[in-house]
Amino acid sequence: MTFEVAYRQTYEWQVKTFGPHHKALGLIDHIQKELVEIEQQPNDLEEWIDLMFLSWGGASDCVKAHFPKASPKEIVSVVLSAFKSKLKKNKNRKWPDWRTAERGKAIEHIKEEV
């Protein structure tokens, strides 16, 4: 199964199960609960997948907020395009050497002075 197919199936299931309305606050609440579960069991792959489902739902809702008449295929296309764009952006950023980072802390990109 490709990422696109998995995303489309997830999107269609989420709309059928949770409705088509924008639900950012509910997603944020659920994400916070999932993060606690991940913190308690960081090697539980299923908890990480739950977080992916919630993120995909939020990304889909974001597209629908900007393009209310977008079809599921169009939503997937916009999300995948944004995903690729963000990956390119992250690859072009400067990052500290991971070997010198403090364990258990986020490794954040080096912010350029303006």
N, CA, C and O atoms as CSV, one atom per row, in Angstrom:
chain,resi,resn,atom,element,x,y,z
A,1,MET,N,N,0.853,-1.176,0.000
A,1,MET,CA,C,0.000,0.000,0.000
A,1,MET,C,C,0.897,1.237,0.000
A,1,MET,O,O,1.843,1.326,0.783
A,2,THR,N,N,0.599,2.170,-0.865
A,2,THR,CA,C,1.384,3.394,-0.917
A,2,THR,C,C,0.931,4.350,0.178
A,2,THR,O,O,-0.144,4.197,0.759
A,3,PHE,N,N,1.765,5.327,0.441
A,3,PHE,CA,C,1.423,6.366,1.417
A,3,PHE,C,C,0.134,7.065,0.989
A,3,PHE,O,O,-0.738,7.334,1.815
A,4,GLU,N,N,0.021,7.353,-0.301
A,4,GLU,CA,C,-1.157,8.050,-0.801
A,4,GLU,C,C,-2.431,7.236,-0.569
A,4,GLU,O,O,-3.451,7.782,-0.147
A,5,VAL,N,N,-2.374,5.941,-0.842
A,5,VAL,CA,C,-3.541,5.079,-0.630
A,5,VAL,C,C,-3.874,5.009,0.860
A,5,VAL,O,O,-5.040,5.111,1.241
A,6,ALA,N,N,-2.866,4.838,1.692
A,6,ALA,CA,C,-3.088,4.774,3.140
A,6,ALA,C,C,-3.694,6.077,3.649
A,6,ALA,O,O,-4.609,6.064,4.473
A,7,TYR,N,N,-3.186,7.190,3.160
A,7,TYR,CA,C,-3.698,8.492,3.587
A,7,TYR,C,C,-5.153,8.639,3.163
A,7,TYR,O,O,-5.992,9.054,3.963
A,8,ARG,N,N,-5.461,8.301,1.904
A,8,ARG,CA,C,-6.829,8.446,1.405
A,8,ARG,C,C,-7.801,7.575,2.203
A,8,ARG,O,O,-8.890,8.022,2.564
A,9,GLN,N,N,-7.402,6.325,2.476
A,9,GLN,CA,C,-8.267,5.431,3.251
A,9,GLN,C,C,-8.480,5.964,4.662
A,9,GLN,O,O,-9.585,5.890,5.200
A,10,THR,N,N,-7.430,6.496,5.254
A,10,THR,CA,C,-7.533,7.064,6.596
A,10,THR,C,C,-8.459,8.272,6.583
A,10,THR,O,O,-9.329,8.402,7.445
A,11,TYR,N,N,-8.274,9.154,5.610
A,11,TYR,CA,C,-9.108,10.351,5.500
A,11,TYR,C,C,-10.586,9.964,5.367
A,11,TYR,O,O,-11.436,10.500,6.077
A,12,GLU,N,N,-10.882,9.049,4.471
A,12,GLU,CA,C,-12.270,8.653,4.239
A,12,GLU,C,C,-12.883,8.019,5.494
A,12,GLU,O,O,-14.045,8.270,5.811
A,13,TRP,N,N,-12.106,7.204,6.200
A,13,TRP,CA,C,-12.594,6.592,7.446
A,13,TRP,C,C,-12.846,7.660,8.503
A,13,TRP,O,O,-13.854,7.620,9.207
A,14,GLN,N,N,-11.910,8.631,8.612
A,14,GLN,CA,C,-12.062,9.676,9.624
A,14,GLN,C,C,-13.302,10.531,9.378
A,14,GLN,O,O,-14.012,10.870,10.324
A,15,VAL,N,N,-13.570,10.884,8.126
A,15,VAL,CA,C,-14.756,11.681,7.816
A,15,VAL,C,C,-16.019,10.893,8.161
A,15,VAL,O,O,-16.956,11.433,8.748
A,16,LYS,N,N,-16.033,9.610,7.789
A,16,LYS,CA,C,-17.198,8.760,8.064
A,16,LYS,C,C,-17.408,8.586,9.574
A,16,LYS,O,O,-18.543,8.585,10.051
A,17,THR,N,N,-16.315,8.442,10.314
A,17,THR,CA,C,-16.393,8.155,11.743
A,17,THR,C,C,-16.562,9.398,12.605
A,17,THR,O,O,-17.331,9.387,13.566
A,18,PHE,N,N,-15.844,10.476,12.266
A,18,PHE,CA,C,-15.822,11.663,13.129
A,18,PHE,C,C,-16.495,12.881,12.515
A,18,PHE,O,O,-16.632,13.908,13.181
A,19,GLY,N,N,-16.916,12.789,11.266
A,19,GLY,CA,C,-17.605,13.892,10.610
A,19,GLY,C,C,-16.662,14.762,9.804
A,19,GLY,O,O,-15.445,14.712,9.978
A,20,PRO,N,N,-17.250,15.574,8.906
A,20,PRO,CA,C,-16.443,16.383,7.989
A,20,PRO,C,C,-16.039,17.756,8.528
A,20,PRO,O,O,-15.309,18.490,7.862
A,21,HIS,N,N,-16.500,18.103,9.712
A,21,HIS,CA,C,-16.252,19.442,10.242
A,21,HIS,C,C,-14.813,19.603,10.751
A,21,HIS,O,O,-14.130,18.632,11.075
A,22,HIS,N,N,-14.389,20.856,10.806
A,22,HIS,CA,C,-13.049,21.173,11.324
A,22,HIS,C,C,-13.048,20.942,12.826
A,22,HIS,O,O,-13.885,21.500,13.535
A,23,LYS,N,N,-12.147,20.151,13.308
A,23,LYS,CA,C,-12.153,19.738,14.714
A,23,LYS,C,C,-10.779,19.861,15.362
A,23,LYS,O,O,-10.347,18.963,16.085
A,24,ALA,N,N,-10.100,20.964,15.106
A,24,ALA,CA,C,-8.734,21.146,15.595
A,24,ALA,C,C,-8.624,20.994,17.114
A,24,ALA,O,O,-7.719,20.315,17.598
A,25,LEU,N,N,-9.513,21.606,17.856
A,25,LEU,CA,C,-9.398,21.545,19.320
A,25,LEU,C,C,-9.529,20.119,19.836
A,25,LEU,O,O,-8.792,19.718,20.737
A,26,GLY,N,N,-10.453,19.353,19.279
A,26,GLY,CA,C,-10.590,17.952,19.669
A,26,GLY,C,C,-9.359,17.143,19.303
A,26,GLY,O,O,-8.927,16.282,20.071
A,27,LEU,N,N,-8.789,17.416,18.126
A,27,LEU,CA,C,-7.567,16.717,17.719
A,27,LEU,C,C,-6.403,17.074,18.637
A,27,LEU,O,O,-5.632,16.202,19.037
A,28,ILE,N,N,-6.281,18.326,18.960
A,28,ILE,CA,C,-5.192,18.757,19.852
A,28,ILE,C,C,-5.336,18.078,21.212
A,28,ILE,O,O,-4.353,17.600,21.776
A,29,ASP,N,N,-6.543,18.038,21.729
A,29,ASP,CA,C,-6.784,17.369,23.001
A,29,ASP,C,C,-6.376,15.892,22.920
A,29,ASP,O,O,-5.730,15.365,23.826
A,30,HIS,N,N,-6.759,15.245,21.836
A,30,HIS,CA,C,-6.436,13.828,21.675
A,30,HIS,C,C,-4.926,13.627,21.502
A,30,HIS,O,O,-4.355,12.689,22.058
A,31,ILE,N,N,-4.283,14.509,20.729
A,31,ILE,CA,C,-2.825,14.420,20.533
A,31,ILE,C,C,-2.109,14.537,21.878
A,31,ILE,O,O,-1.161,13.798,22.142
A,32,GLN,N,N,-2.557,15.461,22.725
A,32,GLN,CA,C,-1.923,15.619,24.038
A,32,GLN,C,C,-2.030,14.328,24.857
A,32,GLN,O,O,-1.087,13.950,25.553
A,33,LYS,N,N,-3.179,13.657,24.770
A,33,LYS,CA,C,-3.355,12.394,25.483
A,33,LYS,C,C,-2.456,11.304,24.896
A,33,LYS,O,O,-1.876,10.509,25.634
A,34,GLU,N,N,-2.345,11.271,23.576
A,34,GLU,CA,C,-1.481,10.277,22.928
A,34,GLU,C,C,-0.014,10.520,23.295
A,34,GLU,O,O,0.745,9.567,23.475
A,35,LEU,N,N,0.384,11.775,23.404
A,35,LEU,CA,C,1.771,12.075,23.769
A,35,LEU,C,C,2.105,11.551,25.162
A,35,LEU,O,O,3.218,11.084,25.404
A,36,VAL,N,N,1.149,11.630,26.070
A,36,VAL,CA,C,1.357,11.072,27.410
A,36,VAL,C,C,1.549,9.556,27.298
A,36,VAL,O,O,2.427,8.988,27.947
A,37,GLU,N,N,0.724,8.909,26.475
A,37,GLU,CA,C,0.851,7.461,26.299
A,37,GLU,C,C,2.193,7.098,25.669
A,37,GLU,O,O,2.812,6.107,26.057
A,38,ILE,N,N,2.648,7.894,24.699
A,38,ILE,CA,C,3.946,7.646,24.072
A,38,ILE,C,C,5.068,7.845,25.083
A,38,ILE,O,O,6.033,7.082,25.111
A,39,GLU,N,N,4.934,8.875,25.911
A,39,GLU,CA,C,5.939,9.132,26.945
A,39,GLU,C,C,6.046,7.937,27.892
A,39,GLU,O,O,7.142,7.587,28.329
A,40,GLN,N,N,4.909,7.312,28.208
A,40,GLN,CA,C,4.897,6.162,29.107
A,40,GLN,C,C,5.411,4.891,28.421
A,40,GLN,O,O,6.001,4.023,29.064
A,41,GLN,N,N,5.179,4.795,27.106
A,41,GLN,CA,C,5.580,3.601,26.359
A,41,GLN,C,C,6.202,4.019,25.024
A,41,GLN,O,O,5.590,3.822,23.975
A,42,PRO,N,N,7.399,4.587,25.050
A,42,PRO,CA,C,7.987,5.142,23.826
A,42,PRO,C,C,8.292,4.115,22.732
A,42,PRO,O,O,8.509,4.494,21.581
A,43,ASN,N,N,8.313,2.856,23.063
A,43,ASN,CA,C,8.594,1.830,22.056
A,43,ASN,C,C,7.337,1.116,21.567
A,43,ASN,O,O,7.424,0.077,20.912
A,44,ASP,N,N,6.179,1.667,21.881
A,44,ASP,CA,C,4.910,1.087,21.433
A,44,ASP,C,C,4.550,1.708,20.083
A,44,ASP,O,O,4.058,2.835,20.023
A,45,LEU,N,N,4.797,0.974,19.012
A,45,LEU,CA,C,4.576,1.481,17.665
A,45,LEU,C,C,3.137,1.907,17.446
A,45,LEU,O,O,2.882,2.889,16.748
A,46,GLU,N,N,2.194,1.185,18.032
A,46,GLU,CA,C,0.786,1.512,17.841
A,46,GLU,C,C,0.458,2.919,18.353
A,46,GLU,O,O,-0.373,3.607,17.760
A,47,GLU,N,N,1.089,3.353,19.432
A,47,GLU,CA,C,0.847,4.708,19.943
A,47,GLU,C,C,1.373,5.758,18.962
A,47,GLU,O,O,0.742,6.798,18.773
A,48,TRP,N,N,2.509,5.497,18.346
A,48,TRP,CA,C,3.047,6.413,17.331
A,48,TRP,C,C,2.124,6.469,16.120
A,48,TRP,O,O,1.938,7.531,15.527
A,49,ILE,N,N,1.543,5.325,15.750
A,49,ILE,CA,C,0.613,5.287,14.621
A,49,ILE,C,C,-0.648,6.083,14.964
A,49,ILE,O,O,-1.189,6.781,14.107
A,50,ASP,N,N,-1.119,5.981,16.214
A,50,ASP,CA,C,-2.265,6.798,16.637
A,50,ASP,C,C,-1.970,8.278,16.414
A,50,ASP,O,O,-2.827,9.027,15.944
A,51,LEU,N,N,-0.757,8.688,16.754
A,51,LEU,CA,C,-0.359,10.078,16.568
A,51,LEU,C,C,-0.373,10.453,15.079
A,51,LEU,O,O,-0.765,11.562,14.716
A,52,MET,N,N,0.058,9.522,14.228
A,52,MET,CA,C,0.015,9.775,12.784
A,52,MET,C,C,-1.422,9.962,12.303
A,52,MET,O,O,-1.700,10.881,11.532
A,53,PHE,N,N,-2.330,9.104,12.747
A,53,PHE,CA,C,-3.730,9.245,12.348
A,53,PHE,C,C,-4.260,10.632,12.719
A,53,PHE,O,O,-4.914,11.298,11.916
A,54,LEU,N,N,-3.967,11.047,13.937
A,54,LEU,CA,C,-4.446,12.348,14.398
A,54,LEU,C,C,-3.828,13.482,13.583
A,54,LEU,O,O,-4.514,14.443,13.236
A,55,SER,N,N,-2.545,13.374,13.280
A,55,SER,CA,C,-1.876,14.394,12.465
A,55,SER,C,C,-2.459,14.448,11.062
A,55,SER,O,O,-2.681,15.529,10.516
A,56,TRP,N,N,-2.704,13.283,10.482
A,56,TRP,CA,C,-3.303,13.237,9.148
A,56,TRP,C,C,-4.685,13.885,9.172
A,56,TRP,O,O,-5.043,14.622,8.252
A,57,GLY,N,N,-5.457,13.614,10.216
A,57,GLY,CA,C,-6.776,14.227,10.331
A,57,GLY,C,C,-6.683,15.738,10.417
A,57,GLY,O,O,-7.458,16.449,9.778
A,58,GLY,N,N,-5.739,16.230,11.202
A,58,GLY,CA,C,-5.548,17.671,11.326
A,58,GLY,C,C,-5.098,18.301,10.018
A,58,GLY,O,O,-5.567,19.378,9.650
A,59,ALA,N,N,-4.192,17.632,9.314
A,59,ALA,CA,C,-3.727,18.151,8.028
A,59,ALA,C,C,-4.874,18.195,7.020
A,59,ALA,O,O,-5.014,19.164,6.273
A,60,SER,N,N,-5.689,17.148,7.003
A,60,SER,CA,C,-6.844,17.107,6.096
A,60,SER,C,C,-7.831,18.219,6.425
A,60,SER,O,O,-8.331,18.900,5.530
A,61,ASP,N,N,-8.104,18.397,7.702
A,61,ASP,CA,C,-9.025,19.464,8.120
A,61,ASP,C,C,-8.485,20.836,7.732
A,61,ASP,O,O,-9.246,21.723,7.347
A,62,CYS,N,N,-7.186,21.002,7.835
A,62,CYS,CA,C,-6.563,22.273,7.469
A,62,CYS,C,C,-6.786,22.558,5.982
A,62,CYS,O,O,-7.130,23.679,5.606
A,63,VAL,N,N,-6.590,21.551,5.148
A,63,VAL,CA,C,-6.826,21.722,3.713
A,63,VAL,C,C,-8.289,22.061,3.460
A,63,VAL,O,O,-8.596,22.969,2.687
A,64,LYS,N,N,-9.198,21.329,4.116
A,64,LYS,CA,C,-10.629,21.576,3.932
A,64,LYS,C,C,-11.020,22.988,4.388
A,64,LYS,O,O,-11.931,23.590,3.819
A,65,ALA,N,N,-10.350,23.509,5.391
A,65,ALA,CA,C,-10.659,24.867,5.857
A,65,ALA,C,C,-10.308,25.893,4.778
A,65,ALA,O,O,-10.984,26.913,4.641
A,66,HIS,N,N,-9.258,25.620,4.023
A,66,HIS,CA,C,-8.833,26.540,2.965
A,66,HIS,C,C,-9.532,26.260,1.635
A,66,HIS,O,O,-9.763,27.174,0.844
A,67,PHE,N,N,-9.864,24.995,1.395
A,67,PHE,CA,C,-10.493,24.581,0.137
A,67,PHE,C,C,-11.693,23.687,0.459
A,67,PHE,O,O,-11.609,22.465,0.332
A,68,PRO,N,N,-12.818,24.299,0.880
A,68,PRO,CA,C,-13.967,23.517,1.362
A,68,PRO,C,C,-14.521,22.505,0.353
A,68,PRO,O,O,-15.102,21.497,0.756
A,69,LYS,N,N,-14.354,22.752,-0.926
A,69,LYS,CA,C,-14.920,21.859,-1.936
A,69,LYS,C,C,-13.901,20.835,-2.444
A,69,LYS,O,O,-14.167,20.128,-3.416
A,70,ALA,N,N,-12.751,20.754,-1.799
A,70,ALA,CA,C,-11.710,19.817,-2.241
A,70,ALA,C,C,-12.196,18.373,-2.094
A,70,ALA,O,O,-12.813,18.006,-1.094
A,71,SER,N,N,-11.908,17.581,-3.097
A,71,SER,CA,C,-12.243,16.151,-3.054
A,71,SER,C,C,-11.198,15.428,-2.213
A,71,SER,O,O,-10.130,15.980,-1.949
A,72,PRO,N,N,-11.490,14.203,-1.790
A,72,PRO,CA,C,-10.477,13.436,-1.064
A,72,PRO,C,C,-9.153,13.336,-1.839
A,72,PRO,O,O,-8.079,13.452,-1.249
A,73,LYS,N,N,-9.229,13.124,-3.136
A,73,LYS,CA,C,-8.011,13.036,-3.948
A,73,LYS,C,C,-7.237,14.353,-3.927
A,73,LYS,O,O,-6.009,14.351,-3.843
A,74,GLU,N,N,-7.957,15.482,-4.004
A,74,GLU,CA,C,-7.310,16.792,-3.963
A,74,GLU,C,C,-6.692,17.054,-2.592
A,74,GLU,O,O,-5.600,17.615,-2.497
A,75,ILE,N,N,-7.381,16.653,-1.545
A,75,ILE,CA,C,-6.845,16.824,-0.187
A,75,ILE,C,C,-5.539,16.061,-0.046
A,75,ILE,O,O,-4.553,16.595,0.463
A,76,VAL,N,N,-5.533,14.812,-0.498
A,76,VAL,CA,C,-4.315,13.999,-0.439
A,76,VAL,C,C,-3.198,14.673,-1.221
A,76,VAL,O,O,-2.059,14.725,-0.755
A,77,SER,N,N,-3.509,15.185,-2.394
A,77,SER,CA,C,-2.502,15.842,-3.229
A,77,SER,C,C,-1.903,17.063,-2.526
A,77,SER,O,O,-0.687,17.252,-2.536
A,78,VAL,N,N,-2.755,17.886,-1.918
A,78,VAL,CA,C,-2.277,19.085,-1.216
A,78,VAL,C,C,-1.416,18.696,-0.015
A,78,VAL,O,O,-0.359,19.286,0.209
A,79,VAL,N,N,-1.865,17.709,0.754
A,79,VAL,CA,C,-1.103,17.284,1.934
A,79,VAL,C,C,0.251,16.709,1.518
A,79,VAL,O,O,1.272,17.032,2.126
A,80,LEU,N,N,0.270,15.866,0.495
A,80,LEU,CA,C,1.541,15.290,0.045
A,80,LEU,C,C,2.481,16.370,-0.474
A,80,LEU,O,O,3.689,16.306,-0.247
A,81,SER,N,N,1.937,17.349,-1.162
A,81,SER,CA,C,2.746,18.457,-1.653
A,81,SER,C,C,3.342,19.248,-0.483
A,81,SER,O,O,4.516,19.616,-0.508
A,82,ALA,N,N,2.523,19.504,0.535
A,82,ALA,CA,C,3.005,20.224,1.725
A,82,ALA,C,C,4.060,19.403,2.461
A,82,ALA,O,O,5.036,19.950,2.974
A,83,PHE,N,N,3.856,18.081,2.509
A,83,PHE,CA,C,4.816,17.182,3.162
A,83,PHE,C,C,6.173,17.268,2.462
A,83,PHE,O,O,7.210,17.412,3.109
A,84,LYS,N,N,6.149,17.180,1.133
A,84,LYS,CA,C,7.395,17.252,0.353
A,84,LYS,C,C,8.059,18.619,0.516
A,84,LYS,O,O,9.280,18.714,0.637
A,85,SER,N,N,7.248,19.671,0.519
A,85,SER,CA,C,7.778,21.024,0.677
A,85,SER,C,C,8.447,21.199,2.039
A,85,SER,O,O,9.517,21.800,2.134
A,86,LYS,N,N,7.823,20.679,3.083
A,86,LYS,CA,C,8.385,20.791,4.435
A,86,LYS,C,C,9.666,19.977,4.564
A,86,LYS,O,O,10.617,20.403,5.220
A,87,LEU,N,N,9.687,18.804,3.935
A,87,LEU,CA,C,10.911,17.997,3.957
A,87,LEU,C,C,12.052,18.751,3.282
A,87,LEU,O,O,13.170,18.781,3.797
A,88,LYS,N,N,11.774,19.356,2.139
A,88,LYS,CA,C,12.797,20.132,1.423
A,88,LYS,C,C,13.292,21.287,2.289
A,88,LYS,O,O,14.493,21.546,2.369
A,89,LYS,N,N,12.348,21.981,2.939
A,89,LYS,CA,C,12.692,23.098,3.824
A,89,LYS,C,C,13.597,22.620,4.954
A,89,LYS,O,O,14.610,23.254,5.248
A,90,ASN,N,N,13.233,21.495,5.596
A,90,ASN,CA,C,14.051,20.974,6.695
A,90,ASN,C,C,15.434,20.553,6.222
A,90,ASN,O,O,16.424,20.759,6.923
A,91,LYS,N,N,15.501,19.962,5.032
A,91,LYS,CA,C,16.806,19.553,4.501
A,91,LYS,C,C,17.705,20.749,4.224
A,91,LYS,O,O,18.929,20.631,4.286
A,92,ASN,N,N,17.115,21.889,3.923
A,92,ASN,CA,C,17.899,23.081,3.622
A,92,ASN,C,C,18.280,23.883,4.863
A,92,ASN,O,O,19.051,24.838,4.771
A,93,ARG,N,N,17.758,23.508,5.995
A,93,ARG,CA,C,18.097,24.202,7.242
A,93,ARG,C,C,19.427,23.692,7.788
A,93,ARG,O,O,19.890,22.608,7.435
A,94,LYS,N,N,20.012,24.485,8.637
A,94,LYS,CA,C,21.235,24.072,9.331
A,94,LYS,C,C,20.826,23.411,10.645
A,94,LYS,O,O,19.957,23.906,11.363
A,95,TRP,N,N,21.471,22.279,10.943
A,95,TRP,CA,C,21.150,21.508,12.144
A,95,TRP,C,C,22.427,21.280,12.937
A,95,TRP,O,O,23.494,21.109,12.347
A,96,PRO,N,N,22.342,21.274,14.266
A,96,PRO,CA,C,23.527,20.977,15.079
A,96,PRO,C,C,23.906,19.500,14.921
A,96,PRO,O,O,23.086,18.678,14.510
A,97,ASP,N,N,25.123,19.189,15.244
A,97,ASP,CA,C,25.593,17.807,15.197
A,97,ASP,C,C,24.845,17.002,16.264
A,97,ASP,O,O,24.926,17.317,17.451
A,98,TRP,N,N,24.132,15.986,15.850
A,98,TRP,CA,C,23.317,15.189,16.782
A,98,TRP,C,C,24.162,14.539,17.861
A,98,TRP,O,O,23.667,14.248,18.950
A,99,ARG,N,N,25.439,14.310,17.564
A,99,ARG,CA,C,26.315,13.659,18.552
A,99,ARG,C,C,26.601,14.559,19.746
A,99,ARG,O,O,26.992,14.078,20.809
A,100,THR,N,N,26.406,15.872,19.574
A,100,THR,CA,C,26.670,16.810,20.674
A,100,THR,C,C,25.384,17.257,21.374
A,100,THR,O,O,25.427,18.035,22.328
A,101,ALA,N,N,24.254,16.764,20.899
A,101,ALA,CA,C,22.973,17.170,21.478
A,101,ALA,C,C,22.748,16.487,22.827
A,101,ALA,O,O,23.207,15.370,23.065
A,102,GLU,N,N,22.036,17.184,23.690
A,102,GLU,CA,C,21.693,16.618,24.994
A,102,GLU,C,C,20.651,15.522,24.804
A,102,GLU,O,O,19.612,15.742,24.182
A,103,ARG,N,N,20.937,14.352,25.341
A,103,ARG,CA,C,20.011,13.222,25.204
A,103,ARG,C,C,18.676,13.548,25.858
A,103,ARG,O,O,18.628,14.132,26.940
A,104,GLY,N,N,17.616,13.172,25.204
A,104,GLY,CA,C,16.287,13.392,25.740
A,104,GLY,C,C,15.734,14.782,25.469
A,104,GLY,O,O,14.633,15.111,25.911
A,105,LYS,N,N,16.487,15.595,24.749
A,105,LYS,CA,C,16.038,16.945,24.404
A,105,LYS,C,C,15.882,17.049,22.886
A,105,LYS,O,O,16.555,16.349,22.130
A,106,ALA,N,N,14.996,17.923,22.464
A,106,ALA,CA,C,14.764,18.122,21.031
A,106,ALA,C,C,16.012,18.666,20.353
A,106,ALA,O,O,16.744,19.478,20.919
A,107,ILE,N,N,16.236,18.205,19.138
A,107,ILE,CA,C,17.290,18.780,18.288
A,107,ILE,C,C,16.572,19.705,17.326
A,107,ILE,O,O,15.843,19.262,16.439
A,108,GLU,N,N,16.789,20.990,17.514
A,108,GLU,CA,C,16.101,21.979,16.694
A,108,GLU,C,C,17.072,22.607,15.705
A,108,GLU,O,O,18.277,22.680,15.945
A,109,HIS,N,N,16.509,23.061,14.581
A,109,HIS,CA,C,17.359,23.679,13.569
A,109,HIS,C,C,17.963,24.962,14.120
A,109,HIS,O,O,17.438,25.563,15.057
A,110,ILE,N,N,19.061,25.365,13.526
A,110,ILE,CA,C,19.752,26.575,13.948
A,110,ILE,C,C,19.038,27.755,13.287
A,110,ILE,O,O,18.990,27.871,12.062
A,111,LYS,N,N,18.497,28.607,14.119
A,111,LYS,CA,C,17.738,29.748,13.579
A,111,LYS,C,C,18.723,30.808,13.078
A,111,LYS,O,O,19.656,31.205,13.775
A,112,GLU,N,N,18.475,31.249,11.841
A,112,GLU,CA,C,19.327,32.273,11.245
A,112,GLU,C,C,18.919,33.632,11.780
A,112,GLU,O,O,17.734,33.927,11.938
A,113,GLU,N,N,19.919,34.453,12.056
A,113,GLU,CA,C,19.631,35.801,12.554
A,113,GLU,C,C,19.092,36.651,11.426
A,113,GLU,O,O,19.556,36.564,10.289
A,114,VAL,N,N,18.116,37.469,11.746
A,114,VAL,CA,C,17.485,38.316,10.730
A,114,VAL,C,C,18.057,39.702,10.746
A,114,VAL,O,O,17.643,40.550,9.956
